[in-house]
Amino acid sequence: MSEFINNNQARIDSLYDFCYRLIEGEKGADLIKKYQGAIDDLRANDIVVVVHRLVESDLPMPILKKGITKALNVFHKSILAQDRVLLPENHFLSYLQKENRELERRLQALKVLVKDFNKIGADTPKIANHLRIGIEDLMQMEKHYIRKENILFPYFEKEYPQYKCLSVMWSIHDDIRRNQKALLMALLEVNLDKKQINKLLGDLFFDMYAIIFREEYLLFPVAFNAVNQDAWDDMLEQSEALGYAYIDAPKRDKLQKTNVNQSYESDFLSDNKLENTLLNFDTGLMTLKQAILLLNNLPVDITMIDEKDKVCFFSNPKERFFPRSKAIIGRTVQNCHPPESVHVVNELVEAFRNGSKDREPFWIEMKGRFILIQYFALRDEDGTYKGCIEVSQDLTDIRQLKGEKRLM
């Protein structure tokens, strides 16, 4: 057994050295010759661990993504030689795979349009409009990426210590989102810039196909073996609120069990003694049920982080601005954000912790709405930092108010 473990570790170390030296600019042919044995014998798990270590080496994300792509091109034959994981029909991951098949079908259809777009004498404005419709259709995959980021990733982080490959995948999700938006704008221009459009299309196609490959040959096999069955059932249950891309959601009778958190909450509140227990808030008394109703009916979206940077609560308003799932409870707040924005999270949390700030507002325009996002430090009566809250509010209608209203 010890020899097996040592061989695995030696192979991972060799693959890491290969990747790091490739990223540093050493000649690929020489490196392949030196590390051919490890490359031929690699496993999906090896690559997940190697990318984790590369992320921890603090290489800039753009350089890291480019280097990993080069390495995966070298590893491609060895990866394909691995046995594919056969997923159960109604497994959380099987629904992600079904969405991938639908995405591939749409990408293939778009390739035909791209060829027509570049033909001499083509009705370019008409084809550009069809391309735009096709890109908008691809944006349905946002539901796929959101389910990964908010459900799959948190569970994988809990079960698999070398999880930082997820940050690279999330960054590529964001590249896809950015290129989709840029394409929609470019295809609306009166004077179409074909060079720019073709570059954006090429990048978008490459990234979307890359995500499919990395999911199905690397992440999914490792996650399938690392995460226990109860967790997969919970993930499938939580997916219902976030939705599916292109495919129908699983029917209720396909869901094997109720989500643990939901079940616990309903059992908790079904106890009339607990439901009607009065909570003393110094300024008044409320039952537990009243407190939950209050939090969920405030015209804001609240998320709370504790003093250890762990998500410990989020409210459940009727209209949510940002996707949330119960999988994020206990998740490190840094892992709840794309890698390019983690430094902002760290700076803000540190400012709250050291007392240099108590509040920080941000505002964005999203889907035609003006959203105010405020962060507040939480301190006890002694001034000790106890965490922070994120409070998001739609100010679109409020900003239009004028004069006074005193009567119904």
Order of alpha helices (4+ residues) and beta strands (2+ residues): alpha-alpha-alpha-alpha-alpha-alpha-alpha-alpha-alpha-alpha-alpha-alpha-alpha-alpha-beta-beta-alpha-beta-beta-alpha-beta-beta-beta
